[in-house]
Amino acid sequence: MKRSDNFRVTAAVVASALFMQNLDSTVVATALVVLASAPMFAALPADAGEGLAGRARRSRE
């Protein structure tokens, strides 16, 4: 494999990982609104926001 081919593969892998992380955080943020309003889970919106913030902190480590 040429060096330019390696660069393209690396760039594609990094771009895919960043896309998946962005998609995951979007899905979680959308789901938290629904979960917070569901009586079954009895979660307050403030608690849900703290959970999202904790998840964001863990993903950066």
Phi and psi in radians as a Rosetta constraint file:
Dihedral C 1 N 2 CA 2 C 2 CIRCULARHARMONIC -1.304 0.35
Dihedral N 2 CA 2 C 2 N 3 CIRCULARHARMONIC 2.832 0.35
Dihedral C 2 N 3 CA 3 C 3 CIRCULARHARMONIC -1.089 0.35
Dihedral N 3 CA 3 C 3 N 4 CIRCULARHARMONIC -0.661 0.35
Dihedral C 3 N 4 CA 4 C 4 CIRCULARHARMONIC -1.164 0.35
Dihedral N 4 CA 4 C 4 N 5 CIRCULARHARMONIC -0.567 0.35
Dihedral C 4 N 5 CA 5 C 5 CIRCULARHARMONIC -1.177 0.35
Dihedral N 5 CA 5 C 5 N 6 CIRCULARHARMONIC -0.714 0.35
Dihedral C 5 N 6 CA 6 C 6 CIRCULARHARMONIC -1.071 0.35
Dihedral N 6 CA 6 C 6 N 7 CIRCULARHARMONIC -0.706 0.35
Dihedral C 6 N 7 CA 7 C 7 CIRCULARHARMONIC -1.088 0.35
Dihedral N 7 CA 7 C 7 N 8 CIRCULARHARMONIC -0.739 0.35
Dihedral C 7 N 8 CA 8 C 8 CIRCULARHARMONIC -1.148 0.35
Dihedral N 8 CA 8 C 8 N 9 CIRCULARHARMONIC -0.706 0.35
Dihedral C 8 N 9 CA 9 C 9 CIRCULARHARMONIC -1.140 0.35
Dihedral N 9 CA 9 C 9 N 10 CIRCULARHARMONIC -0.782 0.35
Dihedral C 9 N 10 CA 10 C 10 CIRCULARHARMONIC -1.076 0.35
Dihedral N 10 CA 10 C 10 N 11 CIRCULARHARMONIC -0.769 0.35
Dihedral C 10 N 11 CA 11 C 11 CIRCULARHARMONIC -1.093 0.35
Dihedral N 11 CA 11 C 11 N 12 CIRCULARHARMONIC -0.693 0.35
Dihedral C 11 N 12 CA 12 C 12 CIRCULARHARMONIC -1.162 0.35
Dihedral N 12 CA 12 C 12 N 13 CIRCULARHARMONIC -0.695 0.35
Dihedral C 12 N 13 CA 13 C 13 CIRCULARHARMONIC -1.158 0.35
Dihedral N 13 CA 13 C 13 N 14 CIRCULARHARMONIC -0.777 0.35
Dihedral C 13 N 14 CA 14 C 14 CIRCULARHARMONIC -1.130 0.35
Dihedral N 14 CA 14 C 14 N 15 CIRCULARHARMONIC -0.760 0.35
Dihedral C 14 N 15 CA 15 C 15 CIRCULARHARMONIC -1.098 0.35
Dihedral N 15 CA 15 C 15 N 16 CIRCULARHARMONIC -0.695 0.35
Dihedral C 15 N 16 CA 16 C 16 CIRCULARHARMONIC -1.130 0.35
Dihedral N 16 CA 16 C 16 N 17 CIRCULARHARMONIC -0.730 0.35
Dihedral C 16 N 17 CA 17 C 17 CIRCULARHARMONIC -1.128 0.35
Dihedral N 17 CA 17 C 17 N 18 CIRCULARHARMONIC -0.742 0.35
Dihedral C 17 N 18 CA 18 C 18 CIRCULARHARMONIC -1.151 0.35
Dihedral N 18 CA 18 C 18 N 19 CIRCULARHARMONIC -0.681 0.35
Dihedral C 18 N 19 CA 19 C 19 CIRCULARHARMONIC -1.102 0.35
Dihedral N 19 CA 19 C 19 N 20 CIRCULARHARMONIC -0.785 0.35
Dihedral C 19 N 20 CA 20 C 20 CIRCULARHARMONIC -1.122 0.35
Dihedral N 20 CA 20 C 20 N 21 CIRCULARHARMONIC -0.665 0.35
Dihedral C 20 N 21 CA 21 C 21 CIRCULARHARMONIC -1.143 0.35
Dihedral N 21 CA 21 C 21 N 22 CIRCULARHARMONIC -0.737 0.35
Dihedral C 21 N 22 CA 22 C 22 CIRCULARHARMONIC -1.133 0.35
Dihedral N 22 CA 22 C 22 N 23 CIRCULARHARMONIC -0.758 0.35
Dihedral C 22 N 23 CA 23 C 23 CIRCULARHARMONIC -1.106 0.35
Dihedral N 23 CA 23 C 23 N 24 CIRCULARHARMONIC -0.746 0.35
Dihedral C 23 N 24 CA 24 C 24 CIRCULARHARMONIC -1.079 0.35
Dihedral N 24 CA 24 C 24 N 25 CIRCULARHARMONIC -0.790 0.35
Dihedral C 24 N 25 CA 25 C 25 CIRCULARHARMONIC -1.171 0.35
Dihedral N 25 CA 25 C 25 N 26 CIRCULARHARMONIC -0.569 0.35
Dihedral C 25 N 26 CA 26 C 26 CIRCULARHARMONIC -1.168 0.35
Dihedral N 26 CA 26 C 26 N 27 CIRCULARHARMONIC -0.762 0.35
Dihedral C 26 N 27 CA 27 C 27 CIRCULARHARMONIC -1.140 0.35
Dihedral N 27 CA 27 C 27 N 28 CIRCULARHARMONIC -0.742 0.35
Dihedral C 27 N 28 CA 28 C 28 CIRCULARHARMONIC -1.133 0.35
Dihedral N 28 CA 28 C 28 N 29 CIRCULARHARMONIC -0.768 0.35
Dihedral C 28 N 29 CA 29 C 29 CIRCULARHARMONIC -1.101 0.35
Dihedral N 29 CA 29 C 29 N 30 CIRCULARHARMONIC -0.672 0.35
Dihedral C 29 N 30 CA 30 C 30 CIRCULARHARMONIC -1.206 0.35
Dihedral N 30 CA 30 C 30 N 31 CIRCULARHARMONIC -0.726 0.35
Dihedral C 30 N 31 CA 31 C 31 CIRCULARHARMONIC -1.195 0.35
Dihedral N 31 CA 31 C 31 N 32 CIRCULARHARMONIC -0.554 0.35
Dihedral C 31 N 32 CA 32 C 32 CIRCULARHARMONIC -1.091 0.35
Dihedral N 32 CA 32 C 32 N 33 CIRCULARHARMONIC -0.609 0.35
Dihedral C 32 N 33 CA 33 C 33 CIRCULARHARMONIC -1.100 0.35
Dihedral N 33 CA 33 C 33 N 34 CIRCULARHARMONIC -0.773 0.35
Dihedral C 33 N 34 CA 34 C 34 CIRCULARHARMONIC -1.194 0.35
Dihedral N 34 CA 34 C 34 N 35 CIRCULARHARMONIC -0.755 0.35
Dihedral C 34 N 35 CA 35 C 35 CIRCULARHARMONIC -1.138 0.35
Dihedral N 35 CA 35 C 35 N 36 CIRCULARHARMONIC -0.640 0.35
Dihedral C 35 N 36 CA 36 C 36 CIRCULARHARMONIC -1.159 0.35
Dihedral N 36 CA 36 C 36 N 37 CIRCULARHARMONIC -0.532 0.35
Dihedral C 36 N 37 CA 37 C 37 CIRCULARHARMONIC -1.565 0.35
Dihedral N 37 CA 37 C 37 N 38 CIRCULARHARMONIC -0.125 0.35
Dihedral C 37 N 38 CA 38 C 38 CIRCULARHARMONIC -1.438 0.35
Dihedral N 38 CA 38 C 38 N 39 CIRCULARHARMONIC 2.177 0.35
Dihedral C 38 N 39 CA 39 C 39 CIRCULARHARMONIC -1.150 0.35
Dihedral N 39 CA 39 C 39 N 40 CIRCULARHARMONIC -0.391 0.35
Dihedral C 39 N 40 CA 40 C 40 CIRCULARHARMONIC -1.095 0.35
Dihedral N 40 CA 40 C 40 N 41 CIRCULARHARMONIC -0.633 0.35
Dihedral C 40 N 41 CA 41 C 41 CIRCULARHARMONIC -1.602 0.35
Dihedral N 41 CA 41 C 41 N 42 CIRCULARHARMONIC -0.396 0.35
Dihedral C 41 N 42 CA 42 C 42 CIRCULARHARMONIC 0.883 0.35
Dihedral N 42 CA 42 C 42 N 43 CIRCULARHARMONIC 0.729 0.35
Dihedral C 42 N 43 CA 43 C 43 CIRCULARHARMONIC -1.747 0.35
Dihedral N 43 CA 43 C 43 N 44 CIRCULARHARMONIC 2.358 0.35
Dihedral C 43 N 44 CA 44 C 44 CIRCULARHARMONIC -1.414 0.35
Dihedral N 44 CA 44 C 44 N 45 CIRCULARHARMONIC 2.605 0.35
Dihedral C 44 N 45 CA 45 C 45 CIRCULARHARMONIC -0.994 0.35
Dihedral N 45 CA 45 C 45 N 46 CIRCULARHARMONIC -0.597 0.35
Dihedral C 45 N 46 CA 46 C 46 CIRCULARHARMONIC -1.121 0.35
Dihedral N 46 CA 46 C 46 N 47 CIRCULARHARMONIC -0.709 0.35
Dihedral C 46 N 47 CA 47 C 47 CIRCULARHARMONIC -1.131 0.35
Dihedral N 47 CA 47 C 47 N 48 CIRCULARHARMONIC -0.667 0.35
Dihedral C 47 N 48 CA 48 C 48 CIRCULARHARMONIC -1.146 0.35
Dihedral N 48 CA 48 C 48 N 49 CIRCULARHARMONIC -0.686 0.35
Dihedral C 48 N 49 CA 49 C 49 CIRCULARHARMONIC -1.121 0.35
Dihedral N 49 CA 49 C 49 N 50 CIRCULARHARMONIC -0.662 0.35
Dihedral C 49 N 50 CA 50 C 50 CIRCULARHARMONIC -1.149 0.35
Dihedral N 50 CA 50 C 50 N 51 CIRCULARHARMONIC -0.628 0.35
Dihedral C 50 N 51 CA 51 C 51 CIRCULARHARMONIC -1.133 0.35
Dihedral N 51 CA 51 C 51 N 52 CIRCULARHARMONIC -0.692 0.35
Dihedral C 51 N 52 CA 52 C 52 CIRCULARHARMONIC -1.180 0.35
Dihedral N 52 CA 52 C 52 N 53 CIRCULARHARMONIC -0.697 0.35
Dihedral C 52 N 53 CA 53 C 53 CIRCULARHARMONIC -1.139 0.35
Dihedral N 53 CA 53 C 53 N 54 CIRCULARHARMONIC -0.697 0.35
Dihedral C 53 N 54 CA 54 C 54 CIRCULARHARMONIC -1.125 0.35
Dihedral N 54 CA 54 C 54 N 55 CIRCULARHARMONIC -0.669 0.35
Dihedral C 54 N 55 CA 55 C 55 CIRCULARHARMONIC -1.142 0.35
Dihedral N 55 CA 55 C 55 N 56 CIRCULARHARMONIC -0.685 0.35
Dihedral C 55 N 56 CA 56 C 56 CIRCULARHARMONIC -1.160 0.35
Dihedral N 56 CA 56 C 56 N 57 CIRCULARHARMONIC -0.691 0.35
Dihedral C 56 N 57 CA 57 C 57 CIRCULARHARMONIC -1.122 0.35
Dihedral N 57 CA 57 C 57 N 58 CIRCULARHARMONIC -0.720 0.35
Dihedral C 57 N 58 CA 58 C 58 CIRCULARHARMONIC -1.165 0.35
Dihedral N 58 CA 58 C 58 N 59 CIRCULARHARMONIC -0.607 0.35
Dihedral C 58 N 59 CA 59 C 59 CIRCULARHARMONIC -1.246 0.35
Dihedral N 59 CA 59 C 59 N 60 CIRCULARHARMONIC -0.394 0.35
Dihedral C 59 N 60 CA 60 C 60 CIRCULARHARMONIC -1.446 0.35
Dihedral N 60 CA 60 C 60 N 61 CIRCULARHARMONIC -0.292 0.35
